[in-house]
Amino acid sequence: MTAAGSFVQAVQALPLRLRQEALSLPEGDRARAEELRLRAGWPMTAVLPEGERPLGGSPVEGRELEQLVEIASRASLHTVLDQVRRGYLTFEGGHRIGLCGTAALREGEIHALRAISSANLRIARQVKGAAAPVLDGLCPGGRLADTLILAPPGLGKTTLLRDLIRSVSEGEGCTPLRVSLADERGEVAAMYNGRPQLEVGRRTDVAEGCPKAQGLMLLLRAMNPQVLAVDEITAPEDVGALITAAGCGVTLLATAHGEGRAGLERRPLYRPLLDEGLFRFLVRIRREGERRIHTIEELR
């Protein structure tokens, strides 16, 4: 699917008025749009590489935010409540809606979101070849080494991870390996009716929807992976699962939020990744204008 085609697919989750407004974007901007932002009381905006642009329509209404969730869940909100209470909703095609609103608490935990006040529709895109600039450097001797991808939000960590998984699984430019992917939020493979909607390779097995740490352990026990992949390390449990997996001889491939090694060293969550020597390579992504620049640093 083309970049503009992914945009058209993603906006099908919008209520009719907002969908028509989004589709008024020129095709070139559709291909470049990364997000659509909906905030109650303000016009919808598009996030492009150069910044956030108002689309000029009428302010978004609260009922339209409720309709967005209803459409994305195919009128089956009960099936996605676990996601919604965590502030997001992933739907067909791997597109993701981030949600803000009033949290309803039960025993100190978020039980539901009500009175949704804003939403962020992130457009998932398959970018074949995204891994090409770094693949040779991450595969000394032709085989993928343990790799951590690091970048601030919105710079393409998930896109790069997906294409690395696909390349390794297909043996493009490296030794083909069995990959197991813990895809908690469904953003990497975008499973639908048991099949990935985005290409992750013929030798890839996906556990979707369960917490990352549990998914990693499930895959390690059940699928005999050669590469274990996960998007966005966010909790001590994730780090603990990766340390366990490293002790089992599997190659690790993961992403994290940050800008450089110094930031990793300062953050208690990530410091064990360095102390334990889990990753051989660190891939950093930064933006120069509309271009994304990748650099590889050896950690060990």
DACOR-V995287 format. One record per residue. PHI is phi in degrees with one decimal (999 if undefined). PSI is psi in radians with two decimals (NA if undefined). BURIAL is # if it has 9 or more other C-alpha atoms within 8 Angstrom, else .. Layout:
BEGIN
phi->{PHI	PHI}
psi->{PSI	PSI}
burial->{BURIAL	BURIAL}
END
This chain:
BEGIN
phi->{999	-70.8	-61.0	-67.0	-65.0	-62.6	-61.4	-61.2	-63.1	-64.3	-75.2	-64.2	-78.8	-79.8	-57.7	-52.7	-60.0	-71.2	-62.5	-63.6	-64.7	-64.7	-74.2	-77.2	-62.1	-59.1	-57.9	-61.5	-74.2	-58.6	-68.2	-99.9	-64.3	-101.0	-148.2	-120.1	-108.1	-121.0	-128.7	-56.7	90.4	-131.7	-63.8	-64.0	-125.7	-112.7	-97.2	-112.9	-53.2	-87.5	140.8	-94.0	-122.3	-64.6	-91.2	87.0	-85.5	-69.6	-58.9	-68.0	-101.2	-56.4	-65.6	-71.0	-67.0	-65.5	-64.1	-56.9	-65.9	-63.5	-68.2	-63.2	-90.3	56.4	60.2	-127.1	-57.7	-61.9	-78.6	-120.4	-60.4	-60.2	-69.3	-60.1	-67.8	-95.4	92.4	-153.4	-151.5	-101.6	-129.1	-49.0	98.4	84.9	-72.5	-129.8	-109.7	-85.8	-126.9	-128.3	178.1	-89.5	-82.6	-100.7	-99.2	-139.9	53.3	79.7	-113.9	-67.7	-95.4	-163.1	-111.2	-128.1	49.4	-59.8	-108.3	-158.9	-146.3	-127.8	-91.3	-93.8	-91.9	-83.0	-136.7	-82.8	-120.1	-66.2	95.0	-60.0	-84.6	-55.4	-64.5	-118.5	-59.9	-59.9	-68.7	-94.1	-122.8	-62.4	73.4	88.0	-124.6	-57.8	-100.8	-57.1	-137.1	-115.5	-99.3	-127.8	-168.8	-65.5	-58.2	86.3	-103.9	100.3	-60.7	-65.5	-61.5	-66.4	-58.2	-58.2	-75.3	-64.2	-59.9	-60.3	-63.2	-67.8	-64.3	-91.8	72.1	-86.3	77.2	-162.5	-65.1	-67.7	-135.5	-75.1	-115.5	-115.3	-116.5	-91.4	-113.7	-55.2	-101.5	71.1	-86.8	-85.8	-96.1	55.0	-65.5	-145.5	53.3	83.2	-127.1	-63.2	-86.7	-116.6	-73.8	-123.4	99.4	-73.2	-103.8	-109.0	-112.6	-123.7	-109.7	-116.4	93.1	-98.9	-51.7	-56.3	-60.8	-67.1	-63.1	-61.0	-70.1	-59.6	-65.0	-63.1	-76.2	-96.0	-113.4	48.4	-76.1	-96.7	-127.8	-116.0	-118.6	-153.0	-103.0	67.7	-71.3	-131.2	-144.5	-56.3	-63.3	-63.5	-62.8	-61.5	-65.8	-66.5	-63.1	-61.8	-64.3	-60.5	-70.8	-97.8	84.4	-92.4	-77.5	-104.5	-139.1	-149.0	-125.6	-153.7	-82.4	158.9	-119.9	-175.7	-61.5	-59.9	-65.4	-60.2	-67.2	-80.1	-93.9	-56.1	-60.5	-91.9	-56.9	-60.7	-60.9	-80.6	-60.9	-85.7	62.6	-68.0	-115.8	-83.4	-121.8	-115.9	-103.5	-103.9	-118.0	-138.1	-106.2	-124.5	63.5	-95.6	-94.6	-105.5	-107.1	-109.3	-127.8	-113.9	-123.1	-86.9	-92.7	-89.2}
psi->{2.40	2.88	-0.72	-0.61	-0.67	-0.67	-0.82	-0.72	-0.76	-0.71	-0.08	-0.30	-0.22	2.61	2.72	-0.84	-0.79	-0.58	-0.80	-0.65	-0.76	-0.68	-0.11	-0.20	2.43	2.65	-0.64	-0.68	-0.57	-0.72	-0.42	-0.27	2.31	-0.60	2.76	2.26	2.23	2.08	2.21	2.25	-0.03	2.65	2.63	2.55	2.76	2.37	2.02	2.92	-0.55	-0.10	-3.00	2.26	2.15	2.47	-0.12	0.09	-3.03	2.75	2.54	2.38	2.68	-0.69	-0.50	-0.57	-0.68	-0.70	-0.63	-0.82	-0.70	-0.76	-0.80	-0.56	0.08	0.73	0.47	1.09	-0.58	-0.45	-0.26	0.24	-0.63	-0.70	-0.82	-0.71	-0.30	0.07	0.30	2.96	2.10	2.35	3.14	2.30	-0.12	0.08	2.60	2.37	2.04	2.47	2.47	2.58	-2.79	2.13	2.34	2.11	2.56	2.06	0.72	0.00	2.61	2.07	-0.55	2.83	2.24	2.90	1.04	2.26	-0.39	2.77	2.63	1.89	1.86	2.25	2.05	2.38	2.40	2.10	1.51	2.34	-0.05	-0.50	-0.17	-0.71	-0.36	-0.19	-0.83	-0.72	-0.41	-0.06	1.12	2.31	0.16	0.06	2.36	2.34	2.88	2.19	2.35	2.22	2.21	2.27	2.75	2.89	2.51	0.14	0.10	0.45	-0.83	-0.68	-0.78	-0.76	-0.82	-0.76	-0.53	-0.76	-0.84	-0.79	-0.79	-0.73	-0.59	-0.17	0.57	1.86	0.17	3.02	2.25	2.33	2.70	2.21	2.34	2.26	2.14	1.80	1.27	-0.76	0.08	0.34	-0.40	-0.99	-0.43	1.09	2.42	2.09	0.68	0.08	2.38	2.35	-0.32	2.49	2.13	0.12	2.69	-0.35	0.42	2.31	2.43	2.27	2.02	2.52	-0.29	2.72	2.53	-0.81	-0.76	-0.69	-0.73	-0.76	-0.65	-0.84	-0.69	-0.69	-0.68	-0.52	-0.02	1.01	2.70	-0.49	2.33	2.10	2.54	2.51	2.20	1.56	2.08	-0.11	2.70	-0.56	-0.63	-0.78	-0.75	-0.70	-0.68	-0.68	-0.73	-0.78	-0.68	-0.60	-0.20	0.08	0.25	2.56	2.38	2.44	2.05	2.91	2.77	2.73	2.36	3.10	-0.27	3.06	-0.65	-0.67	-0.68	-0.76	-0.50	-0.40	2.13	-0.61	-0.75	-0.29	-0.67	-0.47	-0.65	-0.74	-0.64	-0.11	0.68	-0.60	2.40	-0.67	2.52	2.14	2.10	2.44	2.29	2.82	2.36	1.81	-2.16	0.01	2.56	2.25	2.27	2.32	2.54	2.26	2.37	2.24	-0.54	NA}
burial->{.	.	#	#	#	#	#	#	.	#	#	.	#	#	#	.	.	#	#	.	#	#	#	.	.	.	.	.	#	#	#	#	#	#	#	#	#	#	#	#	.	#	#	#	#	#	#	#	#	.	.	.	.	.	#	.	.	.	#	#	.	#	.	#	#	#	#	#	#	#	#	#	#	.	.	.	#	.	.	#	#	.	#	#	#	.	#	#	#	#	#	#	#	#	#	#	#	#	#	#	#	#	#	#	#	.	.	.	.	#	#	#	#	.	.	#	#	#	#	#	#	#	#	#	.	#	.	.	.	#	#	.	.	#	#	#	.	#	#	#	.	#	#	#	#	#	#	#	#	#	#	.	.	.	#	#	#	#	#	#	#	#	#	#	#	#	#	#	#	#	#	#	#	#	#	#	#	#	#	#	#	#	#	#	#	#	#	#	#	#	#	#	.	.	.	#	#	#	#	#	#	.	#	#	#	#	#	#	.	#	.	#	#	#	#	#	#	.	#	#	.	.	.	.	#	#	#	#	#	#	#	.	#	.	.	.	.	#	#	#	#	#	#	.	#	#	.	.	.	#	#	#	#	#	#	#	#	#	#	#	.	.	#	#	#	.	.	.	#	#	#	#	#	#	.	.	#	#	#	#	#	#	#	#	#	#	#	.	.	.	.	#	.	#	.	#	.	.	#	.}
END
